[in-house]
Amino acid sequence: MAEHASDELLQLRAMVAELAGINEIVAAVSGKLAIQQITEILIDKSLRHLQASQGALYLLTEGGTPSEGPALVRDRVPVAPDLPSHLTTFVRRTSKQDRDLPLHLNRNLAAWILKNKRLLVINSPDRDTPLMDVDLPSIGIRTLLAAPLRIGTRVIGLLAAFNKSGTEGFTKQDERFLGILGTQCAQAIEAARLYEEEKRLGILRQDLQQAREIQQRFLPQGGGGVDETMICGFNLPAREVGGDFYEIRPLADGRVFVSVGDVCGKGMPAALLMSNVVAIQHSHLSRGADFSLLRLVENINTVLCHFMSPGQFVCGIFAVYEPARRLPAMPRIRRVAP
């Protein structure tokens, strides 16, 4: 009876220690931390609890890659030929004798977890291993425990520990600990990823707003007129920035330079070409009496031919309005169809 009670007490203490460890880790990663910080906490505390010499956290990504920390080793490779995801690997070693985990192990381990969506434990790699084409003993792996990072039915990565101290291997308590930890911390990792993505989008929106303000300053503010003629313009791009442009500029001899144009396409590529056209216009208009409408158009065409890709073009009207005659003068230009 006393022996049975002693066993139950040991089990109870182990469960309390396990829950305390999980709560400590979950509490540590529950704040607004970067993915790099979360992975460091997860790996460090998991290795300490499991008494393993090496740990790795693998994140599956479609595009963006989390930031890399100085204490982490990272690689990014396709998981498998038939899977669109990529594998971002964070590895922290606790023993100088441990080898780097080879890429083929990363791919095979991630592919197995994605397919089976459950814990993987290997305590006898020389006798039985479900990982195909991987000789674990030859790369220094004695024991392995890996748990999927799951959000609902979706696997976003996995947490793995290697080479538990002693000869016993990973226990059922270790499996339960890493399984619960993977489920709990997947939410924190996903929240951190979304938070970082939102920060990147915020910076991008701010940059685009600044680009819009700069582009609007390229264009005339208000209109102009001579005699009884009033000339006005207004620009409202479909996106934050665009390729539309116009100019209204009185010349020294009483005439008025007017241009209206559009760069093929929308958004930032069109805006960059538009800024070149406007810059060339301003340069020629600053020449005063030496201004030549024909030289302006020739210069715009020459410069844009060096920058534009096949299929890009600029359509525009460049004219000088003569108030005395109430007629515009413009060069005869035609656009060759792309």
N, C-alpha and C positions, 0 to 999 in steps of 0.2 A: 504493500500500500504506500509506504513512504517513498519507495523507488519510483512508483507511478506518479506520485504527487511531484517529485523532484523533476521528472521528465516534463510534466505539464508546465511547471514553473519555468523551466528553460525555454520551452516553446513560447510561452507567454512573453518572456523577456525578449526573445528574438523578434516576435511580432511587434512589440512596442518599439524596439530599436529600428525595425524596418519602417514603421509608420512615421517615426520621428525623422528618419533620414529622408523619406519622401516629402514630408511636410516642410522640412528645411530647404530642400531643393526647389519645391514649388513656390514657396514664399520668396526665395531669392530671385526667381525669374519672373515673378508676377508683375513687377514694375515695368516702366517703359524703358527697356534695355535694348541695345542693338543686338542683332543676331550673333555677332562675334562674342559679345559678353555672355549671352545665354549659353552658347556652345561651350565656352570655357567653364562656366559654372557646372553645367551638366556633366561634362567629361571629368572634371576634377573631383567632384563629389561622388560620382558613380564609381570611379576607380577606388576611391578611399573606402567606400562602403563594401564594394565587391572584392577588395583586395586583389585587384588585377593590375598588371604591369603596363598595359597599354589600352587606350580607348580611342574610338573614332566615332564621329557623328557625320552622317551622310545626308545631304539634302538634295532632293530631286527638284530640278528647276527646268522651266520651259525656255526662259530667256535670261533675265537679270541674275547676276551673281552676287551673293552677299559680300560685304567688305571683308578684306583679309587683314588679320591681326599679325603683329610681329612674332607672337609666340606660337603661331599656328602654321602647319604645313597644309597647303591646299592644292588640289588638282581638279580639273573639270573635264570630264570625258563622257562620251555617250555610254548609256547603260548597256544597251544591247541594240543590234541592228533593227529589230522590230519595235523598239520602244522610242517614242519621241523625246522623252525626258533626258536631261543631262544630270550628271552626278557631281555635286560639289562636295568635296571631302575635307573635313577638318580633322586633324590628327594631333593629339598631344601625347608625347612619350614621357614616361616616368623613369625609364631605365636607359642608360646610355648603351647598354648591350642590345636593346631591341632594334630590329631592322625596320626600315620603312615598309609600309604595307604596299605590295605590288598592285599595279592598276588592274591586272586580271582578277585579283581577289576582290577588289572593290566592285567590279562589274558583276562577277558571279554572285557575290553576296547580295547586292542590291536586286539583281534579277530574281533571286530565290525569294527574297522578302516580298517583292512586288507580286510575284505569282501566288505565293502561299498566304501572305498577310497574317503571319503568326510568328511566334518565337522560334528561334533556331538555337539549339544548344549542341555543342560538339565537345565531348570530353575524351574521346578516343579517336583522334584524327587518323591514326595509322591503321585502324580497323574499319571504321565506318564514317563516311562523310557524304552528305547529299550534294555538296558543291562539285560540279563536274570540272574536270581538267585542272584541278588545283591540288597540288601536293602540299598540304599544310605543314607537315613536319619539316619539309625541306626549306621552308621560309620562316621557320622558327615559331610556328603557331602550335602550342600544346593543347590549349583549350580555347573555346570560342563561345560567346553568348551574344546574341543579337536580337533586338526587339524593334518592331515597326513603330514609327511615329505616325499615329493615325488620327485623322479628324473624320469621325463618322466611318464611312467605308473607304475613304480616300487615304492613301499612304503618301506622306510628304517627305519621308526619309526614314532613316533607321539609326539606332544607337547601339554600338557594339563594344564589347569588352573582350580583351584577349589575355591569355596566360594568367589565370588565377594562381595565387601563391599556394604552395603545398601540393599534395598529390591527390586530393579528393576531387578536384574539379568543381565546376559550378553546380550548386545545389538547387533544390526546388524553391527554397526561399530566395535564392538569387534570381531565379527565373521570374518569380512573382514580383520581386522588387523592380526589376528592369521592365517588365511588362506594364506594371502600373505607372512607372515613371514615364515610359514612352507615350502612353495615352494622355497623361496629365500635361506633360511639357510640350506636346505637339501644338496645343492651343496657344501656348506662350510664344512658340517659334513662329506660328502663322500670324499672330497678332503683331509681332515685331517686324515680320516681313511686310505686312500691310502698312504698318506705321512708317517704315523706311520708304516704301513705294509712294506713300502720300507725301512725304517730305520731298522726294525727288520731283513729284508732279507739281508740288507747290513752288519749288525753285524754277521749274520749267515755265509755269504760268507767269511767274514774276519776270523771268527773262523775256517772254513773249510780250508781256505788257510794256516793258521798257522798249523793246524793239518796235512795237506799235507807235509809242510816243515819239521815238526818234524818226520813224518813217513819216509820221504826220507832219513833223517839223520840216521835212524835205519839201513839202508841198506849200503853195501859197496860202497865207492866212487871210481869208477874205477875197475880195475881187479888185478890179481896177477898171478904169474907163478913161476915155478921151472924148472931148466934145460932148456929143449927145449919145455916145455909145457906152454901155455898161457891160463889162465882161466879168462873169462870176464862175466859180468852180467849187465842187464839193466831192469828197471821196469817202466812201464807206466800204471797206474791204469785207469780203465774205467771211474771212477768218481774222485772227488777230493782226496779221500782216498779209499783204497781197502784192500783185504786180501792176495794179493800175497807177497811172501817174498823169499829172497835168501841170502846166506852167502858164502864168500870166505875168509878163514882165515888160514895163514901158522901156523903150529904147531912147537913147540920147537925142535922136532926130525927130521924136514925136510919134514914131510908130510903136506898135505893141507886138511883142513876141507872144505867140500862143501855141501850146502843144497839148495834145491829148493822146494817150496811148495805153497799151495793155500788153503785158508780158504773158506768153503762153503759160498756163498752169496757175496754181494757187499756192498760198502759204509761203514758207521761208525760201524755197528755191526761186520762186517768182520775185519775191521781195529783194533778193540779192541782185538779180539782174536789173530790177527797177532802179535800185540805188545807183548802179553804174550809169544808167541813162540820165538820171537826174544830175549826177555829179558832172557828167560831160556837158550837159546843158548849162549848168551854173558856171563852169569854166569858160565856155565860149561867150556867155552873156556878159561876163566880167571884162571882156576886151573892149567894150565901149564902141567907138566908131569903127573898129576893125572887125566887128561881128559880121559873119557871113553865114547865112542860112544853109547854103549848099555845103560849106565846109563842116558845119555842125552835123548834118545828116551823114556825110561821108565818114566823119570821125566816129560817130555812134556805130555805124555799120562795121567799121574796121575793128573797133574794140570788142564789140559783142561777138564777132566771128571767132575771137580767141577764147571766149569764155563759154559760149553756148554748146550744149550737147546736141547730137543729131535729134531732130524733131522739135527743138525749141526755136522760138522766133518771137519777134516783137512787132506788133502792129501799131502804127501811130500816125498822127497828123502833126506836122511841124510847119508853122506858118507865121508870116508877119502881116499884121493888119495895118493898112494905110488909111487913116481917118479921112484924108483929103479926098480920096477916091472911094472910100467906103468899100474897099475890096481887099481880100486877103491875097498875099503872094506866097506861093509854096512851090517847092521843087517837085518835079514830076518823078514819082518813085513808084515802083511796083514790087510786090513781094512774090518771090518764086515759091510756088506751092511746095511744102515739105514732102 
